[in-house]
């Protein structure tokens, strides 16, 4: 009897371990994954380019990149531009381009974002005897541009009878599950609301929390040098809804939000209340924009051809 009891315990533990491992590996995660301020993350690979090369060597520039935000980039993907160098010495052209192709972001099944991929350019160093310097330092700049989206999904408690009726229950909160980021460089950082019997009004604050620049333009082509002041620090308001009722057309600004010098913008919206008692409503705020990041480095070329 004792032996049978031990076997039964071992069998139960085995079944439990199988169940636990299966639930953690195959299904969606309940971890909050719409967090962080990254979109596309990029950096130079070590020694690509090196700090110093000889004039008889080839220059190699390699950039590693990944989508660590909560939006899938489709189509031609991220556009990369390599610039800043003397085209008579490198590439015989002032610009080098690279398109990433589609690159997925984070979701409930993948809370880490995309794997790392690479953009790579190589060129001979074209220095001849006409160049009299022993060495010289040149700058290199890599600019990335891509379309991105911020989707904030807070829960809002609305009470149309807050001031004029004595009811059994009231809202226990105002806004929850907003956080300070939504897995994108542009974040909805604050929501303030005011409720009357007939209307609920919202003051929504957004902020550029990334290192780059949001802009609105039909094309990403040549985004490294083709943006004017009218294009930059602009974000498009695509949707605001509460409990399935869209009231984007009741917002000011109604479509395009310009961020100030600190990277902040404010949206004011009103929604009619047909509900006559308090309710917890899911709010959806969708912002669309293009985003540009730039990084630079220096390379010293030692001239052996003097």
C-alpha positions as CSV (number, residue, x, y, z in Angstrom):
1,X,0.0,0.0,0.0
2,X,2.8,2.4,0.8
3,X,4.5,1.7,-2.5
4,X,1.3,2.4,-4.4
5,X,0.9,5.7,-2.5
6,X,4.4,6.9,-3.5
7,X,3.7,6.0,-7.2
8,X,0.5,8.0,-7.1
9,X,2.3,11.1,-5.7
10,X,5.0,10.8,-8.4
11,X,2.4,10.5,-11.1
12,X,0.5,13.6,-9.9
13,X,3.7,15.6,-9.8
14,X,4.6,14.5,-13.3
15,X,1.2,15.6,-14.6
16,X,1.5,19.0,-12.8
17,X,4.9,19.7,-14.3
18,X,3.7,18.9,-17.8
19,X,0.7,21.2,-17.4
20,X,2.8,24.1,-16.1
21,X,5.4,23.9,-18.9
22,X,2.7,23.6,-21.6
23,X,0.8,26.7,-20.4
24,X,4.0,28.9,-20.3
25,X,5.4,28.0,-23.7
26,X,2.5,27.6,-26.2
27,X,-0.1,30.2,-25.4
28,X,-0.3,34.0,-25.3
29,X,1.4,35.8,-22.5
30,X,-0.5,37.8,-19.9
31,X,2.5,40.0,-19.4
32,X,1.9,43.7,-20.4
33,X,3.7,44.0,-23.7
34,X,2.6,47.4,-24.9
35,X,5.4,49.0,-22.9
36,X,8.6,50.8,-23.6
37,X,9.5,53.8,-25.8
38,X,11.4,51.9,-28.6
39,X,10.4,51.6,-32.2
40,X,13.3,50.5,-34.4
41,X,16.5,50.2,-32.4
42,X,19.8,50.5,-34.3
43,X,23.5,50.7,-33.5
44,X,26.8,50.3,-35.2
45,X,28.4,46.9,-35.1
46,X,31.7,46.8,-33.2
47,X,34.6,47.9,-35.5
48,X,32.2,48.4,-38.4
49,X,33.3,51.1,-39.1
50,X,36.6,50.9,-37.1
51,X,38.0,54.0,-35.5
52,X,41.0,53.9,-37.8
53,X,41.7,52.2,-41.2
54,X,44.6,52.3,-43.7
55,X,44.1,53.9,-47.1
56,X,44.8,50.6,-48.7
57,X,41.9,48.9,-46.9
58,X,38.1,48.7,-47.6
59,X,35.8,50.6,-45.4
60,X,33.0,48.5,-43.9
61,X,29.9,50.0,-42.2
62,X,27.5,47.6,-40.6
63,X,24.3,48.6,-38.7
64,X,22.3,46.2,-36.5
65,X,18.6,46.9,-36.1
66,X,15.5,45.4,-34.7
67,X,11.9,46.4,-34.1
68,X,11.4,46.5,-30.3
69,X,8.0,48.3,-30.3
70,X,4.5,47.1,-30.4
71,X,3.7,47.8,-34.1
72,X,4.5,45.7,-37.2
73,X,6.3,47.6,-40.0
74,X,5.1,46.4,-43.4
75,X,5.9,47.0,-47.0
76,X,9.5,48.1,-47.8
77,X,10.0,48.5,-44.1
78,X,12.7,50.8,-42.6
79,X,14.6,53.0,-45.0
80,X,18.3,53.5,-44.1
81,X,20.5,56.2,-45.5
82,X,24.3,56.4,-45.1
83,X,25.6,59.9,-45.6
84,X,28.1,62.5,-44.4
85,X,31.3,61.3,-46.2
86,X,33.3,62.6,-49.1
87,X,32.0,60.8,-52.2
88,X,35.2,61.3,-54.1
89,X,36.9,59.1,-51.5
90,X,34.0,56.6,-50.6
91,X,31.4,54.9,-52.8
92,X,31.5,57.4,-55.7
93,X,28.1,58.5,-54.5
94,X,26.9,60.9,-51.7
95,X,24.2,58.5,-50.4
96,X,24.0,54.8,-49.8
97,X,20.5,53.3,-49.3
98,X,19.1,50.1,-47.7
99,X,15.5,48.9,-47.2
100,X,14.8,46.4,-44.4
101,X,11.6,44.9,-45.8
102,X,8.7,44.1,-43.4
103,X,9.7,43.7,-39.8
104,X,7.3,42.6,-37.0
105,X,7.2,44.0,-33.5
106,X,6.0,42.8,-30.1
107,X,2.7,41.1,-29.5
108,X,1.1,38.9,-26.9
109,X,2.9,35.8,-28.2
110,X,6.3,37.6,-28.6
111,X,7.0,40.1,-25.9
112,X,10.6,40.8,-27.0
113,X,10.1,42.2,-30.6
114,X,12.0,41.2,-33.7
115,X,15.3,39.5,-34.0
116,X,18.4,41.5,-35.0
117,X,19.1,42.1,-38.7
118,X,21.8,44.0,-40.5
119,X,22.4,46.7,-43.0
120,X,25.9,46.5,-44.6
121,X,27.9,48.8,-46.9
122,X,31.5,48.4,-48.1
123,X,33.7,50.5,-50.3
124,X,37.4,50.9,-51.2
125,X,39.2,54.0,-49.9
126,X,40.1,56.1,-53.0
127,X,43.1,58.1,-51.9
128,X,45.9,58.7,-54.3
129,X,49.2,60.7,-54.4
130,X,47.2,63.9,-55.0
131,X,46.1,63.7,-51.4
132,X,49.0,65.2,-49.3
133,X,47.7,64.6,-45.8
134,X,49.1,61.9,-43.5
135,X,45.7,61.2,-42.2
136,X,42.2,62.7,-42.0
137,X,39.0,62.1,-40.1
138,X,35.6,61.8,-41.8
139,X,32.2,61.6,-40.3
140,X,29.6,59.0,-41.1
141,X,25.8,59.3,-40.5
142,X,23.1,56.6,-40.6
143,X,19.5,57.8,-40.7
144,X,16.6,55.4,-40.3
145,X,13.0,56.3,-41.2
146,X,9.8,54.2,-40.8
147,X,6.1,54.4,-40.4
148,X,4.8,53.7,-36.8
149,X,1.7,53.7,-34.7
150,X,0.9,54.2,-31.0
151,X,-2.1,52.5,-29.6
152,X,-3.2,53.3,-26.0
153,X,-5.9,51.2,-24.4
154,X,-6.7,52.6,-21.0
155,X,-9.9,51.9,-19.0
156,X,-11.9,55.0,-18.0
157,X,-14.6,55.2,-15.4
158,X,-17.4,57.7,-16.3
159,X,-20.1,58.7,-13.9
160,X,-22.8,61.0,-15.3
161,X,-24.6,61.2,-12.0
162,X,-21.5,62.1,-9.9
163,X,-22.9,65.4,-8.6
164,X,-26.6,65.2,-8.6
165,X,-27.6,61.7,-7.5
166,X,-27.0,59.5,-4.5
167,X,-26.3,56.0,-5.9
168,X,-25.3,52.7,-4.3
169,X,-21.9,52.5,-6.1
170,X,-19.5,55.0,-7.6
171,X,-16.3,54.9,-9.7
172,X,-13.3,53.7,-7.8
173,X,-10.9,55.3,-10.2
174,X,-10.6,57.8,-13.0
175,X,-8.2,56.3,-15.5
176,X,-6.3,53.0,-15.2
177,X,-4.0,50.8,-17.3
178,X,-2.6,53.8,-19.2
179,X,1.0,53.6,-18.0
180,X,3.6,56.1,-19.4
181,X,4.4,54.2,-22.6
182,X,2.7,51.9,-25.1
183,X,5.6,50.2,-26.9
184,X,6.3,53.2,-29.3
185,X,8.4,56.3,-29.3
186,X,5.3,58.6,-29.1
187,X,3.4,57.9,-25.9
188,X,0.1,58.9,-24.4
189,X,1.3,60.0,-21.0
190,X,-1.7,61.5,-19.3
191,X,-5.5,61.7,-19.5
192,X,-7.6,64.1,-17.5
193,X,-11.4,64.0,-17.7
194,X,-14.4,66.0,-16.6
195,X,-17.9,64.7,-16.6
196,X,-21.2,66.4,-16.7
197,X,-24.7,64.9,-17.0
198,X,-24.5,65.0,-20.8
199,X,-20.9,65.1,-21.8
200,X,-17.5,63.7,-20.8
201,X,-14.5,65.9,-21.8
202,X,-10.9,64.6,-22.1
203,X,-7.5,66.4,-22.0
204,X,-5.0,64.0,-23.5
205,X,-1.3,64.6,-23.3
206,X,1.1,62.9,-25.7
207,X,4.9,63.1,-25.7
208,X,7.9,62.1,-27.9
209,X,9.8,59.8,-25.5
210,X,12.2,58.4,-28.2
211,X,15.5,59.9,-29.3
212,X,14.3,60.7,-32.8
213,X,11.9,63.0,-34.6
214,X,8.3,62.3,-35.6
215,X,7.1,63.8,-38.9
216,X,4.2,63.6,-41.4
217,X,4.9,63.2,-45.1
218,X,3.5,61.0,-47.8
219,X,6.9,59.4,-48.6
220,X,9.9,58.3,-46.6
221,X,12.2,58.8,-49.5
222,X,15.2,61.0,-48.8
223,X,13.9,61.6,-45.3
224,X,17.5,62.3,-44.2
225,X,17.5,65.7,-45.9
226,X,14.0,66.5,-47.3
227,X,12.1,67.5,-44.2
228,X,11.0,71.1,-43.7
229,X,9.8,72.8,-40.5
230,X,6.2,72.2,-41.6
231,X,6.8,68.4,-41.6
232,X,8.5,67.8,-38.3
233,X,7.1,67.2,-34.8
234,X,3.8,66.2,-36.3
235,X,1.6,63.3,-35.3
236,X,-1.7,62.3,-36.8
237,X,-4.7,61.5,-34.6
238,X,-6.3,58.5,-36.3
239,X,-8.9,57.4,-33.7
240,X,-10.3,58.1,-30.3
241,X,-13.2,56.0,-29.0
242,X,-14.8,55.1,-25.7
243,X,-16.9,51.9,-25.3
244,X,-16.9,51.4,-29.0
245,X,-18.2,54.9,-29.8
246,X,-15.8,56.9,-32.1
247,X,-15.6,60.6,-31.3
248,X,-12.4,61.6,-33.2
249,X,-14.4,64.3,-35.0
250,X,-15.1,65.9,-31.6
251,X,-11.4,66.6,-30.9
252,X,-9.2,69.6,-31.3
253,X,-6.9,69.4,-33.1
254,X,-9.1,67.1,-35.1
255,X,-6.4,65.4,-37.2
256,X,-2.8,66.7,-36.9
257,X,-1.1,67.4,-33.6
258,X,2.0,69.6,-33.5
259,X,4.4,68.9,-30.7
260,X,6.1,71.7,-28.9
261,X,9.9,72.2,-28.4
262,X,9.8,69.8,-25.4
263,X,8.1,67.1,-27.5
264,X,4.7,67.4,-25.9
265,X,1.2,67.9,-27.5
266,X,-2.3,68.1,-26.0
267,X,-5.6,66.9,-27.5
268,X,-9.1,68.1,-26.2
269,X,-12.1,65.9,-27.0
270,X,-15.8,65.7,-26.0
271,X,-18.1,62.7,-26.1
272,X,-21.9,62.8,-25.6
273,X,-23.2,60.7,-22.8
274,X,-26.3,58.6,-23.5
275,X,-25.5,56.4,-20.5
276,X,-27.4,57.4,-17.3
277,X,-25.3,55.5,-14.8
278,X,-21.6,55.0,-14.2
279,X,-19.7,52.6,-16.3
280,X,-16.1,51.3,-16.9
281,X,-15.3,51.9,-20.6
282,X,-12.4,50.8,-22.7
283,X,-10.8,53.8,-24.4
284,X,-8.8,53.5,-27.6
285,X,-6.3,56.2,-28.8
286,X,-4.5,55.7,-32.1
287,X,-1.7,57.9,-33.3
288,X,0.1,57.5,-36.6
289,X,3.4,59.1,-37.7
290,X,6.7,58.6,-39.4
291,X,9.8,58.5,-37.2
292,X,13.4,59.4,-38.0
293,X,16.5,58.5,-36.0
294,X,20.1,59.4,-36.8
295,X,23.4,58.2,-35.4
296,X,26.9,59.4,-36.3
297,X,30.5,58.2,-35.9
298,X,34.0,59.2,-37.0
299,X,36.6,57.3,-38.9
300,X,40.3,58.2,-39.3
301,X,42.0,57.1,-42.5
302,X,45.8,56.8,-42.4
303,X,47.2,57.7,-45.8
304,X,49.9,55.3,-47.1
305,X,49.8,56.6,-50.7
306,X,51.6,60.0,-50.3
